[in-house]
Amino acid sequence: MYVVVSSHCLAGSTCMIANHAILIREEHFYPVDENAAAFLCGPPGLIEKAALPGLEEMGFEDGKTVFGF
């Protein structure tokens, strides 16, 4: 995962997490499989713009192996 920290942020705070978190996801999430699913809970913008695209990159499918509520 790439973490981008702006010089405008307070010391030690993270301003933005880039959409390239593939290594972290593959290390810590179960691989795509018919017996694995991801269940997401959170603000719609976070799910739609961050979590869902990342899971789809890994091969998960919205409504089949990824469910948001």
C-alpha positions in Angstrom: 0.0 0.0 0.0 1.3 3.4 -0.8 0.6 6.1 1.7 1.0 9.7 0.5 1.7 12.3 3.2 1.5 15.9 2.2 3.8 18.5 3.7 0.6 20.4 4.6 -0.5 17.7 7.0 0.1 17.8 10.7 3.2 15.8 11.7 2.5 12.1 11.6 -0.9 12.3 10.1 -1.9 10.6 6.8 -3.6 12.9 4.3 -4.4 10.4 1.6 -4.1 6.7 1.0 -3.6 6.0 -2.6 -5.7 3.5 -4.5 -2.7 1.1 -4.9 -3.1 -1.0 -1.9 -2.8 -4.3 -3.7 0.1 -5.7 -1.7 -1.7 -5.1 1.6 -5.0 -6.5 0.4 -3.4 -9.7 -1.0 -1.4 -10.2 2.2 -4.3 -9.8 4.6 -7.5 -10.6 2.7 -8.8 -14.0 1.7 -8.2 -14.7 -2.0 -11.1 -14.6 -4.4 -13.0 -17.9 -4.1 -16.5 -19.2 -4.3 -16.4 -19.7 -0.5 -15.1 -16.2 0.3 -17.0 -13.0 0.5 -16.3 -9.4 1.6 -19.0 -7.6 3.7 -18.6 -3.8 3.8 -20.1 -1.4 6.2 -19.4 2.3 6.1 -20.2 5.6 4.4 -21.4 5.1 0.8 -18.6 7.2 -0.6 -15.9 5.2 1.1 -17.4 1.9 -0.1 -18.1 3.1 -3.7 -14.8 5.0 -4.3 -12.2 3.1 -2.2 -13.2 -0.3 -0.9 -15.3 -1.7 -3.9 -12.8 -0.7 -6.6 -9.9 -2.3 -4.7 -11.8 -5.5 -4.1 -12.9 -5.6 -7.8 -9.2 -5.3 -8.7 -8.6 -8.5 -6.7 -11.4 -10.2 -8.6 -14.4 -9.9 -6.2 -17.7 -9.1 -7.8 -20.3 -6.7 -6.4 -23.4 -8.6 -5.4 -21.8 -12.0 -5.8 -18.7 -11.9 -3.5 -18.9 -8.3 -2.2 -21.8 -7.0 -0.2 -22.3 -3.5 1.2 -24.8 -2.5 3.8 
